[in-house]
Amino acid sequence: MAQGKSAAALIETYNAEREPERLALKRAAIRANVFSFFRGTAHLYWQRAAEAAIDATAPPAWCSGDLHLENFGTYLADNGLAYFDINDFDEAAKAPCDWEMLRLLSSIAVAAPSLTLAKPETKELMLAAAAAYLKAIATGKALWIERRTATGAIGDLLTALKSRKQVRLLERRTTLTKGGRRLDVPGDKMLPITAADRTRLKAFAPTLAKTIDMPTTSPAYFTFIDAARRIAGTGSLGVARFVLLTEGTGSPDGNVLIDLKAATPSSLAAHNVAKQPKWQSDADRIVGIQRRCQAVPPHLLHAVAFDGRPFVVKELQPSADRLDLARIAGQKKALQPAIETMARLAAWAQLRSAGRDGTATPDALIDYAANMKSDGPTRLVEVARALASTTTDDFKDYCSAYDKPVASSSRKT
């Protein structure tokens, strides 16, 4: 595929306004291996897709925009049940429905070396995922995965979560002293905040009670105890992000941790032909699409305004976890069903949100799947493999720039 500007230059431009300390962590993270690079550069993937002029004739649907093998996981929903679903909607936008699958299929190809998958196995997995997606669309029925409906490795994951408790999460992230509970900073998950940020967050926390009007919360739930900068993800490193420790249902062990993350524009929206709605903010876009696509949203998920900017808020939970694909990589009977389930979840999300704000109706999506039935999986896999190859080339370019002397612009912090 023809490419424009170098990967290193595009990455630097895209991340130019991010916080230096966490941006340095991102630069190192995406240098680690090609799959980490893929996860951290969705903007580059969609830029290359646009340069390659990939087909955009499929019906428009709501897409998460960054669908890959590690953007699925478990979460505790508002109804008290734990679900396994797509869990990252930062790049969410309206786009041709099959673009969502291209990103997922490319992630299989890029992750193959780390999963010790040979080329024939990789292609077989990609074809199986594409077929599962099209078949799920063709049924026209949006389903979901929770403990009672899960099987295989995903069922094992959800079953294991039954024993997890909020207090264990608090014990891992905080210290309890005579003076009360405090966040453990600095650490691998958190960094200290400035005095000014602490003051603003302390004033902001109680206002969440007005925004998040839910039966399970009360004004005291959001009483401020402590705060820190949060280290999480790969692509979002450097974006303003905080973790708040609040009173919850009562100190000490009823305390809760709340994630507050700045919302940024969708790189998928910037590189496709579908007309986007006029969202009130990027936080409203992220939360709005997530609520449409998931069967039940995570606890406390809301769009808020903090310090004059849009943020997404949600509660950190002991039930949040990803599937350990490396553990089951050598077990075809476990790996393939898990990846097929991920593909079905993408289809169900699009069916569930179909017809909203100009996206295709369920009938239009069903017709699309029927027309793709014979050679659709092969066509999707071919395009996804080409984009994955471009990612590999971009990773090599980035590594070359990153590994230059510290004076190189790619290493400045």
C-alpha positions in Angstrom: 0.0 0.0 0.0 1.2 3.5 -0.8 2.0 5.6 2.2 2.2 9.3 2.8 4.2 10.9 5.7 6.4 8.6 7.8 4.8 6.8 10.7 7.1 8.5 13.2 6.2 12.0 12.0 2.4 11.2 12.0 2.6 9.8 15.5 4.5 12.9 16.8 2.0 15.3 15.2 -1.0 13.4 16.6 0.4 13.3 20.1 1.9 16.8 20.2 -0.5 18.2 22.8 -0.3 15.3 25.3 1.1 15.4 28.8 4.9 14.8 28.5 5.4 12.3 31.3 2.7 9.9 30.2 3.4 10.5 26.5 7.0 9.2 27.2 5.4 6.0 28.6 3.3 5.7 25.4 6.3 6.1 23.1 8.1 3.3 25.0 5.0 1.1 25.0 4.4 1.2 21.3 8.0 0.5 20.7 7.7 -2.8 22.6 6.3 -4.9 19.8 4.1 -4.5 16.7 0.9 -5.5 18.5 1.4 -2.8 21.2 2.2 -0.4 18.3 -1.1 -1.4 16.6 -3.1 -0.9 19.8 -1.6 2.6 20.4 -2.0 4.0 16.9 -5.6 3.6 15.7 -5.2 7.1 14.2 -2.4 5.9 12.0 -4.4 2.7 10.9 -7.3 4.8 9.7 -5.0 7.3 8.0 -3.4 4.4 6.1 -6.8 3.0 5.3 -7.8 6.3 3.8 -4.6 6.5 1.8 -5.3 3.0 0.4 -8.9 4.1 -0.5 -10.5 1.0 1.0 -14.0 0.3 0.0 -16.6 2.4 1.8 -19.8 1.1 0.2 -21.0 -1.1 3.1 -24.1 0.3 5.0 -23.2 2.8 7.7 -23.2 1.6 11.3 -22.0 2.6 14.7 -18.4 1.4 15.2 -16.2 1.4 18.3 -13.4 2.6 16.0 -10.6 0.7 17.7 -11.7 -2.9 17.7 -8.9 -5.2 18.5 -8.3 -8.4 20.5 -7.6 -6.5 23.8 -10.5 -4.1 23.6 -13.0 -6.7 24.8 -13.4 -7.4 28.5 -15.7 -7.8 31.5 -17.5 -5.1 33.4 -20.1 -4.7 36.0 -23.2 -3.1 34.5 -25.9 -0.8 36.1 -28.1 -3.9 36.6 -25.5 -5.6 38.8 -24.6 -8.3 36.2 -21.1 -8.8 34.8 -20.9 -8.8 31.0 -18.2 -9.5 28.4 -18.3 -7.0 25.6 -16.4 -4.3 23.6 -15.0 -2.0 26.2 -13.4 1.0 24.4 -15.3 3.6 22.5 -12.9 6.5 22.5 -12.7 6.4 18.7 -16.3 5.5 18.1 -18.1 6.9 15.1 -20.5 6.2 12.3 -18.7 4.3 9.4 -19.2 1.6 6.9 -20.1 -1.4 9.0 -17.3 -3.7 7.7 -14.6 -1.2 8.7 -15.2 -2.3 12.3 -14.3 -5.9 11.3 -11.3 -4.8 9.3 -9.7 -3.4 12.4 -10.4 -6.6 14.4 -9.2 -8.9 11.6 -6.0 -6.8 11.2 -5.4 -7.1 15.0 -5.5 -10.9 14.6 -2.8 -10.7 11.9 -0.7 -8.3 13.8 -1.0 -10.3 17.1 -0.2 -13.6 15.5 3.6 -13.6 16.3 2.9 -12.9 20.0 0.3 -15.7 20.0 2.8 -18.0 18.2 0.3 -18.6 15.4 1.6 -19.8 12.0 0.3 -18.1 8.8 -2.2 -20.8 7.9 -3.6 -20.7 11.5 -3.8 -17.0 11.4 -5.7 -16.9 8.1 -8.1 -19.6 9.3 -8.8 -17.6 12.5 -9.4 -14.4 10.4 -11.8 -16.2 8.1 -13.6 -17.8 11.0 -14.0 -14.4 12.6 -15.3 -12.7 9.4 -17.8 -15.5 8.8 -19.0 -15.3 12.4 -19.6 -11.6 12.1 -21.5 -11.9 8.8 -23.6 -14.8 10.1 -24.5 -12.9 13.3 -25.5 -9.9 11.2 -27.6 -12.1 9.0 -29.6 -13.4 11.9 -30.8 -9.8 12.6 -30.9 -10.5 16.4 -28.7 -8.7 18.9 -27.6 -10.9 21.8 -25.1 -10.5 24.7 -22.6 -12.4 26.8 -23.0 -12.6 30.5 -22.3 -15.4 33.0 -25.4 -17.4 32.2 -24.8 -17.3 28.4 -21.0 -17.5 28.3 -19.1 -20.7 27.4 -15.5 -21.7 27.0 -12.7 -19.4 28.0 -15.0 -16.4 28.3 -17.3 -18.4 30.5 -14.4 -19.3 32.7 -13.4 -15.7 32.9 -16.9 -14.5 34.0 -17.2 -17.4 36.5 -13.8 -16.5 38.1 -15.0 -12.9 38.6 -17.7 -14.0 41.1 -15.1 -14.2 43.8 -13.6 -10.8 43.2 -14.5 -8.1 45.8 -14.2 -4.3 45.8 -12.1 -4.4 48.9 -9.4 -6.4 47.0 -9.2 -3.6 44.4 -8.9 -1.0 47.1 -6.1 -3.0 48.8 -4.2 -3.2 45.5 -4.5 0.5 44.7 -4.6 2.2 48.2 -3.2 2.2 51.7 -5.3 2.3 54.8 -3.9 4.2 57.8 -5.2 5.8 60.9 -5.6 9.0 58.9 -7.8 7.2 56.4 -7.4 5.6 53.0 -5.0 7.1 50.4 -4.1 6.1 46.9 -0.7 4.4 46.4 1.2 6.9 44.3 3.5 6.9 42.5 3.0 3.4 41.2 2.6 1.4 38.0 -1.0 2.5 37.7 -0.9 6.0 39.1 1.2 9.2 39.2 1.0 12.2 41.6 -1.1 15.2 40.7 -0.3 18.8 41.2 -1.8 20.7 44.1 -3.8 22.8 41.7 -5.4 19.7 40.1 -6.1 18.2 43.5 -8.0 21.4 44.5 -10.0 21.4 41.3 -10.8 17.7 41.6 -11.9 18.1 45.2 -14.3 20.8 44.2 -15.5 18.8 41.2 -16.2 15.4 42.9 -19.4 16.5 44.7 -20.9 17.8 41.5 -21.0 14.3 40.1 -24.0 13.7 42.3 -26.0 16.2 40.2 -24.8 14.7 36.9 -25.1 11.0 37.9 -28.6 10.6 39.3 -28.8 6.9 39.9 -30.7 4.9 42.6 -27.4 3.2 43.7 -25.7 6.5 44.5 -26.2 9.4 46.9 -24.4 12.7 47.2 -22.1 11.2 49.9 -21.0 8.6 47.4 -18.9 11.2 45.6 -17.3 12.8 48.7 -13.7 13.4 47.8 -10.9 11.5 49.6 -7.9 11.4 47.3 -6.9 11.7 43.6 -4.0 10.8 41.2 -3.2 10.8 37.6 -4.0 7.4 36.1 -1.8 5.2 33.9 -3.9 2.9 31.7 -4.3 1.8 28.1 -1.8 2.4 25.3 -3.4 4.7 22.8 -4.7 7.1 25.4 -1.5 7.5 27.3 -0.8 11.2 27.6 -4.5 12.2 27.6 -5.6 13.9 30.8 -6.8 11.1 33.1 -7.4 10.9 36.8 -8.5 8.3 39.4 -10.7 9.6 42.2 -11.0 7.9 45.6 -14.4 8.7 47.0 -16.5 7.8 50.0 -18.8 5.4 48.1 -21.1 3.5 50.5 -18.9 4.3 53.5 -15.3 4.3 54.6 -13.2 2.4 54.7 -14.2 -0.6 52.6 -17.2 1.0 50.9 -14.8 3.4 49.2 -14.8 3.5 45.4 -12.4 4.4 42.7 -13.7 6.5 39.8 -12.0 6.9 36.4 -12.1 10.4 34.9 -10.7 10.5 31.3 -10.5 13.4 28.9 -12.4 12.8 25.6 -10.6 13.5 22.4 -11.9 13.5 18.7 -12.4 10.2 16.9 -9.7 9.4 14.4 -12.1 7.1 12.6 -14.5 9.9 12.1 -11.7 12.0 10.5 -11.0 9.4 7.8 -14.4 8.1 6.5 -17.2 9.4 4.3 -20.1 8.9 6.7 -21.7 12.1 7.9 -21.4 12.4 11.7 -24.1 13.7 14.0 -23.4 17.0 15.9 -22.6 15.7 19.3 -22.6 18.2 22.2 -19.0 17.1 23.0 -16.7 14.2 22.4 -17.6 12.8 25.8 -21.2 12.8 24.7 -20.2 11.0 21.5 -18.3 8.3 23.4 -20.9 7.7 26.0 -23.8 8.0 23.6 -22.4 5.4 21.2 -21.3 3.1 24.0 -24.9 3.2 25.5 -26.3 2.4 22.0 -23.9 -0.5 21.3 -23.8 -2.3 24.7 -26.7 -4.3 26.1 -26.3 -2.6 29.5 -23.7 0.2 30.2 -21.0 0.0 32.9 -21.7 1.4 36.3 -21.6 5.3 36.5 -20.8 5.7 32.8 -21.5 9.4 32.0 -20.3 12.4 30.0 -19.2 15.3 32.3 -17.4 18.6 32.0 -14.3 19.2 34.1 -12.1 22.2 34.0 -13.8 23.4 30.9 -13.2 20.2 29.0 -15.3 17.1 28.2 -14.5 13.9 30.2 -15.9 10.4 30.5 -16.5 9.1 34.0 -17.0 5.5 35.1 -16.4 3.4 38.2 -13.3 1.3 38.4 -14.3 -2.3 39.2 -12.7 -5.5 40.5 -14.7 -7.3 37.7 -12.9 -5.5 34.8 -10.6 -7.9 33.0 -9.5 -9.0 29.6 -9.3 -12.5 28.2 -5.8 -14.0 28.4 -5.4 -15.0 24.8 -1.8 -15.9 25.2 -2.8 -18.6 27.7 -5.1 -20.3 25.2 -3.2 -19.5 22.0 -2.1 -23.1 21.5 -5.6 -24.4 22.1 -7.6 -24.0 18.9 -10.8 -25.3 20.5 -10.5 -22.5 23.0 -9.0 -19.7 20.9 -11.2 -19.8 17.8 -14.6 -19.8 19.7 -13.4 -16.8 21.8 -12.4 -14.8 18.7 -15.6 -15.8 16.9 -17.5 -14.5 20.0 -15.7 -11.1 19.7 -16.8 -10.9 16.1 -20.4 -11.7 17.0 -20.3 -9.0 19.7 -19.3 -6.5 17.0 -22.3 -7.6 14.9 -24.7 -7.5 17.8 -23.5 -4.0 18.7 -24.3 -2.8 15.2 -27.7 -4.5 15.1 -28.6 -3.1 18.6 -27.7 0.5 17.5 -29.1 0.2 13.9 -31.2 3.0 12.5 -30.0 5.7 14.9 -28.8 9.0 13.5 -28.6 7.9 9.9 -27.1 4.4 10.4 -28.5 1.5 8.4 -31.6 -0.3 9.5 -31.4 -3.9 10.7 -32.9 -5.0 7.4 -30.2 -3.1 5.4 -27.5 -4.8 7.5 -29.1 -8.2 7.0 -29.2 -7.6 3.2 -25.5 -6.6 3.3 -24.6 -9.8 5.1 -26.6 -11.9 2.6 -24.8 -10.4 -0.3 -21.4 -11.0 1.3 -22.2 -14.6 2.2 -20.3 -16.4 -0.5 -16.9 -14.6 -0.7 -17.4 -11.9 2.0 -15.0 -13.4 4.6 -12.2 -13.8 2.0 -12.6 -10.2 0.7 -12.5 -8.8 4.3 -9.5 -10.9 5.2 -7.5 -9.8 2.2 -8.0 -6.1 2.9 -7.3 -6.6 6.6 -4.1 -8.5 5.9 -2.9 -5.7 3.6 -3.6 -3.1 6.3 -1.8 -5.3 8.9 1.2 -5.4 6.6 1.2 -1.6 6.4 1.1 -1.6 10.2 4.2 -3.8 10.3 6.0 -1.4 7.9 5.0 1.6 10.0 6.2 -0.1 13.2 9.7 -0.6 11.6 9.8 3.1 10.6 8.8 4.1 14.1 11.4 1.8 15.7 14.1 3.3 13.5 13.1 6.8 14.7 12.7 5.9 18.3 16.0 4.1 18.5 18.0 7.1 17.3 19.9 9.2 19.9 17.9 10.9 22.6 18.2 14.2 20.8 15.9 12.8 18.1 12.5 14.5 18.0 10.8 11.2 18.4 12.2 10.9 22.0 11.6 14.4 23.2 9.5 14.7 26.3 
